[in-house]
Amino acid sequence: MSASTQRSNDIPAQLTGSYTIDPTHSRIGFVARHAMVTKVRGSFTDFEGAGYLDADHPEKSRVQLTIQAKSIDTANADRDNHLRSNDFFDMDTFPEIRFISTGVAVVDDGYAITGDLTIKGVTKSVTVDFEYMGTAVDPFNNTRIGFEGSTVVNRKDWGVSWNAPLEAGGVLVGEKIRLEFDISAIRTGDAE
């Protein structure tokens, strides 16, 4: 097989087709450093996405994702309300966070999906590394496929720059944010 037709992680060719992300069985999360000593974890609970997987020609694969910014959840109401404010996401003005892929490549242990990430009206290119987790047919006869992925971004690149200095030095919120994706997608169409 040539490099362009080599399948990533042995994804069977018959899985080529269109997929819709199942938000009830998927998680889009993040991890941020807090007060320089610990991590705060959170997620977005309202999102939708779809894509096309080409197992034989991964470069033809694509995905798009829309997240409702107000669905941010860190298990702390005061913190979540602050995150929704103009200090961070300004959700009244910018209610959605979007990702649209611009390229897919096979890497050693999965896929590298590059795309345009738009937060607060600012669009920057990011690459997310994904690992194929497997496939199954669920009790409702849906073909499901799973992927896990992550990347690290600097929140200031998107104008999410609020912070507070600490008395002992450093800042309250770290600049680097780890984005995490645990995706279960349901097949909705055959190969194009």
C-alpha positions as CSV (number, residue, x, y, z in Angstrom):
1,M,0.0,0.0,0.0
2,S,1.2,3.5,-0.7
3,A,1.4,6.0,2.1
4,S,-1.8,7.8,0.9
5,T,-3.8,4.6,1.1
6,Q,-2.5,3.2,4.3
7,R,-5.2,3.0,6.9
8,S,-4.6,4.4,10.4
9,N,-4.9,2.0,13.3
10,D,-6.4,-0.6,11.1
11,I,-9.7,1.1,10.6
12,P,-11.6,-1.2,8.3
13,A,-12.4,0.2,4.8
14,Q,-16.1,-0.6,5.3
15,L,-16.3,2.1,8.0
16,T,-15.9,4.8,5.4
17,G,-18.9,7.0,5.5
18,S,-20.6,10.0,7.1
19,Y,-21.0,10.2,10.9
20,T,-22.7,12.4,13.5
21,I,-21.3,13.0,16.9
22,D,-23.5,11.5,19.7
23,P,-23.3,14.2,22.4
24,T,-24.9,12.0,25.0
25,H,-21.9,9.6,24.8
26,S,-19.1,12.1,24.0
27,R,-17.2,14.6,26.0
28,I,-15.5,17.8,25.1
29,G,-13.4,18.9,28.0
30,F,-10.5,21.1,29.1
31,V,-7.9,21.3,31.8
32,A,-6.5,24.6,33.1
33,R,-3.8,25.3,35.7
34,H,-5.3,27.2,38.8
35,A,-3.3,29.3,41.2
36,M,-0.1,27.7,39.9
37,V,-0.6,24.6,42.1
38,T,-3.5,22.5,40.8
39,K,-5.7,21.9,37.8
40,V,-9.4,22.7,37.2
41,R,-11.2,20.4,34.8
42,G,-14.4,21.2,32.9
43,S,-16.4,20.4,29.9
44,F,-19.0,21.8,27.5
45,T,-22.3,20.0,27.7
46,D,-24.1,21.3,24.5
47,F,-22.4,20.6,21.2
48,E,-23.0,19.0,17.8
49,G,-20.8,17.9,15.1
50,A,-20.5,15.7,12.0
51,G,-17.9,14.4,9.7
52,Y,-16.8,12.1,7.0
53,L,-14.3,9.3,7.5
54,D,-12.4,7.8,4.5
55,A,-10.5,4.8,5.9
56,D,-8.5,4.3,2.6
57,H,-7.8,8.0,2.0
58,P,-7.7,9.7,5.4
59,E,-6.7,13.0,3.8
60,K,-10.3,13.1,2.4
61,S,-11.8,12.9,5.9
62,R,-13.3,15.9,7.5
63,V,-15.1,17.1,10.6
64,Q,-16.9,20.1,11.9
65,L,-18.0,20.9,15.5
66,T,-20.1,23.6,17.1
67,I,-20.1,24.2,20.8
68,Q,-22.5,26.4,22.8
69,A,-20.1,28.4,24.9
70,K,-22.8,28.9,27.7
71,S,-22.8,25.2,28.3
72,I,-19.4,25.4,30.1
73,D,-19.4,23.3,33.3
74,T,-16.6,23.2,35.9
75,A,-18.9,21.9,38.7
76,N,-18.8,25.4,40.4
77,A,-21.6,27.9,39.7
78,D,-19.6,31.0,40.6
79,R,-16.7,30.0,38.4
80,D,-18.9,29.0,35.5
81,N,-20.7,32.4,35.7
82,H,-17.3,34.2,35.6
83,L,-16.2,32.1,32.6
84,R,-19.4,33.1,30.8
85,S,-18.7,36.8,31.4
86,N,-16.9,39.3,29.2
87,D,-13.7,38.5,31.3
88,F,-13.4,35.2,29.5
89,F,-15.8,34.0,26.7
90,D,-18.3,37.0,26.4
91,M,-21.0,34.5,25.5
92,D,-23.7,37.1,24.9
93,T,-21.6,38.4,22.0
94,F,-19.9,35.1,20.9
95,P,-22.3,32.3,21.8
96,E,-20.6,29.6,19.7
97,I,-17.2,28.0,19.6
98,R,-16.5,26.3,16.2
99,F,-14.0,23.9,14.8
100,I,-13.8,23.1,11.0
101,S,-11.1,20.8,9.8
102,T,-8.8,21.9,7.0
103,G,-6.7,18.7,6.8
104,V,-6.3,15.2,8.1
105,A,-3.1,13.2,8.2
106,V,-2.1,9.8,9.4
107,V,0.5,9.9,12.2
108,D,2.3,7.1,14.0
109,D,-0.6,6.3,16.4
110,G,-3.7,7.8,14.8
111,Y,-4.8,10.9,13.0
112,A,-3.6,14.5,13.2
113,I,-6.7,16.7,12.4
114,T,-5.8,20.3,11.6
115,G,-8.6,22.9,11.5
116,D,-9.8,26.4,12.2
117,L,-10.8,26.9,15.8
118,T,-13.0,30.1,16.3
119,I,-13.4,31.5,19.8
120,K,-14.7,35.0,20.5
121,G,-14.6,35.8,16.8
122,V,-10.9,34.9,16.5
123,T,-9.9,32.0,14.2
124,K,-6.6,30.2,14.6
125,S,-5.3,27.0,13.2
126,V,-4.9,24.1,15.6
127,T,-3.9,20.4,15.3
128,V,-5.6,17.8,17.4
129,D,-4.0,14.3,17.7
130,F,-6.7,11.5,17.7
131,E,-6.5,7.8,18.4
132,Y,-9.0,5.4,16.9
133,M,-10.6,3.6,19.9
134,G,-12.7,1.0,17.9
135,T,-16.1,0.4,16.5
136,A,-19.3,-1.5,17.6
137,V,-22.9,-2.0,16.7
138,D,-25.1,-0.8,19.6
139,P,-28.4,-2.4,20.7
140,F,-30.3,-0.1,18.4
141,N,-28.3,-1.3,15.4
142,N,-26.3,1.9,15.1
143,T,-22.7,1.5,13.9
144,R,-20.6,3.6,16.3
145,I,-16.9,4.6,16.0
146,G,-14.8,6.1,18.8
147,F,-11.9,8.5,18.9
148,E,-10.0,10.1,21.7
149,G,-7.9,13.2,21.2
150,S,-6.2,16.2,22.8
151,T,-4.2,19.3,22.1
152,V,-2.7,22.2,24.1
153,V,-3.6,25.8,23.2
154,N,-2.7,29.2,24.6
155,R,-6.0,30.9,25.5
156,K,-4.6,34.4,25.0
157,D,-4.3,33.6,21.2
158,W,-8.1,33.9,21.1
159,G,-8.4,36.9,23.4
160,V,-9.3,34.9,26.5
161,S,-6.8,36.8,28.6
162,W,-8.3,37.7,32.0
163,N,-6.1,36.9,35.0
164,A,-5.2,38.0,38.5
165,P,-1.8,38.1,40.1
166,L,-1.0,36.0,43.1
167,E,0.6,37.5,46.2
168,A,3.4,35.0,46.1
169,G,4.0,35.5,42.4
170,G,2.5,33.9,39.3
171,V,-1.1,34.2,38.2
172,L,-4.5,32.7,39.1
173,V,-5.2,31.0,35.7
174,G,-2.6,29.4,33.5
175,E,-2.4,30.4,29.8
176,K,-2.0,26.9,28.4
177,I,-5.3,25.0,28.2
178,R,-5.5,21.3,27.4
179,L,-8.5,20.5,25.2
180,E,-9.8,16.9,25.4
181,F,-12.1,15.1,23.1
182,D,-13.8,11.7,23.8
183,I,-16.0,11.1,20.7
184,S,-18.6,8.5,20.0
185,A,-20.0,9.0,16.5
186,I,-22.9,7.2,14.8
187,R,-22.8,6.3,11.1
188,T,-25.4,8.2,9.1
189,G,-24.3,7.5,5.5
190,D,-22.2,5.4,3.2
191,A,-19.1,6.2,1.3
192,E,-19.3,9.1,-1.1
